[in-house]
Amino acid sequence: MKKILIFSCLFLIAFLFAAEHEVVDNSHFSEYQKEPTSENFQKAFNHYSKQKNDFNAQLFLSYLHVMEINSLIAEMETNYDSLNTKEKFSYANLLLEINRLDECLPIYEELNADFPAWPCPWRHKGEALMKQGKLEEAETATLKSIETREDHFDAYIQLAEVQKLMNKPEEALQNLNKGLSYYDSDPEGEVSDSKIKKLKAELEAILRKKEE
């Protein structure tokens, strides 16, 4: 209910802005709002996508996507019990990606309990906890991911991030360097080289400052 109220307020602001600046026809959006079917979504999407240089068309397009993803997530939540293990994991990852952290964590915890030797849910749980600022819990979950898979490259990078936030730069750099020893064994490529270089430079700078 709170999310719906916030969305309604944001849309009202956007609509008033659009009205004040004499803009885009909102009928396609209104039609989708009344009947959020895939057909109406496609009609509205096609209509607003053609107006690439119009700010308000892009605004309607953005709200259209927000409404559609919320609708799809609500449907997945309703059918949660029918999802298989991989689908539950993917669903939790989607929630994590859009920062619906309180919703993804119970799924990761369920997967941890059912499949304690599966490293990925532990790592993703650690990411969600890190985003929430629960650093000790994030560290524990990420360490568990490494415990279940010693060469879990991206888990080492995440552990270094968490420990940096915990003001443990020595441990963070040590784990980062250990993770880099498994760089070639990582087929997923979830962590960019630029992110790794930036993190390493930040940790080295912190340690140099401590030595001064």
N, C-alpha and C positions, 0 to 999 in steps of 0.2 A: 504494500500500500504506500509506504514511504517513497519507494522508487517511482511509482506511478505519479504521485503528487509532485515530486521534483521534476519529472519529465513534463508534466502538464504545465507547470510554471515556466519552464524553459521554452516550451513550444509557444506559450502565450506571448512571451517576450519577443521571440523570433517573429511571430505573426504580426505583432504590433509594429515591429521594426519594418517588416515588409510592407505593411499598409502605409506607413508614414512615407516610405520612399517609392511608392507607386510601382510595385513590382509584380512579380510572377503570379500567374494564375495558380491558385492553391487547390483547384477542384480535384486534380488527380490525387493529391495528398489526402484531401478530405474523404474521397471515395475509398481510399485504402484504409483510412482511419475507421470508417463505418463498417467496412467489410475487409478485414486484413487477410485476404486470400492471396495465393501465389500469383494469380492472374492480375489482380489489382496492383500488387507490388510491381510486377513486371511492366505494366502500363505506366505507372508513376515513374519507375526507374528510367524507362526509355524516354519519357517526356522530359524529365529534368536533366538527364545526362546530355541531351542535345545542346543545352544552354551552358556551355562550359565556362563562359566568361561572366556569367551572372552570379553574383554572390548569393542572392536569395534563392536561386534555383539550387545552388550547391548546399545551402542551408536546409532546404526541404529534403534534398537527397540524403544529407547526413542524418536527419531525424528519421527518415524512412528506413535507413539501415539500422539505426538504434532500435526502432520499434520491431523490425523484423527479427533481429537477433534475440531480443527479449522474448518474442513470441516463440521462436524456435527453442530457446533454452527452457521456457516454461513447458513446452511439449516434451522435451527430453526428461525434465524433472518428473513429469506425470508418468512417463514410461520407464522410469529409472530401474524398477525391479525386473524389467524384461531385457535390460542391457547385459551383454556378456562382459567378461573381465576387461578385455582390451577396449571395449566401448566405454566402460566406466572410467578407465584411465584417460582416454581421449576426452571425455566429457569434463573430467576434473581439470585437464590441461587447458581446455577452452575457458573454463571459469577462472583459472589462474591467469591466463593471458589478458582477460578483461578486468582483472583485479577484484573479482568476487570471491575474496579470500575465505570468508566465513563459510561459504558454500562448498569450496573445493576441499578444504581441510578434512572434513569428515569422510570424504570419499577416499582420500589418500590414507587416512587412518584405517579405514575398512580394508583397503588393499594391503596395508602393512600387516594387519592382523591375519589376513587370509594367506598372504604370500610374503612372509618375512624375509625370504632370500631374494626377492626381486628388488634390485637396487633403484630402479627409476622412480617408483612412487616415494621412496625415502628422499631422493634428491629433490624432487618437485615439492614435496612437503616442506623440506628445508627452505626452498625458495619462497614459498608462501609465508612461512613463519618469519623469514628475514624481512619480507615486505611489511609485515605487521610490526616489526621492531622487536620481536621475541627472539633475541639473538642467542641466548643460551639453548633454547629449544631448537632453533635453526641449526646451531652447531651440532647438537646431538643427532638430529635427523640426518644431516649431511655426513657426519662421521659414520653413521649406520649404513649409508649408501656405499661408502668406501669399504666398510667392513664386509659387505656382501659382494663387492666387486672391486678388487684391489686396483685395477687399471681404469677406474671410472674417471676419465680425464676431466670432464666438466664439473664433476663433484668436487675435485680438488680446487678448481678455480672458484667455485662457489664458496668452499670452505675458507679460502683466502679472503674473499670478500667479506664474509661474516666475521672472521677474526680481525680484519682491519677495523670494522665497525666496533668490535669489542675492545679496541685498543690493545691488540695482541699482534703487533706488526712482525715480530720475530717469527712466531709460529706461522703467521699468514704467509710470509715470504718463503719459509721452509716448505710449506705445503704447496705453494704455487710452483716452486722449482721441482718438487717431487711430481706434481701433476704433469709438468712439461716433459718429464721423462717418459710419459705415456702418450705423448702428443700423436705419434704415428699410429697408435692402436685405437684412436678414436674415430669411428666411421660416421658419427652423427654430425659433426661440424656445427654444434650448437653455439659455440663460443668463438667470436671473431678474433683474429690475430691482433687487431687494433685494441680490442678490449683488454687482452692479456698484457700487451705492452704497456698500456696506460696504467693498469693495476700494479704491474711490477715496478714501474717508474715511481708511482705514488708511494709504494711501500719502501722502496730504497730511499726516497727523499725523507720519509718519516724517520727511518733509522739513522740517516746521516744527521738529521736535526737533533736526535736524541744523544748522539755522540759528541756534539759540539758543546 
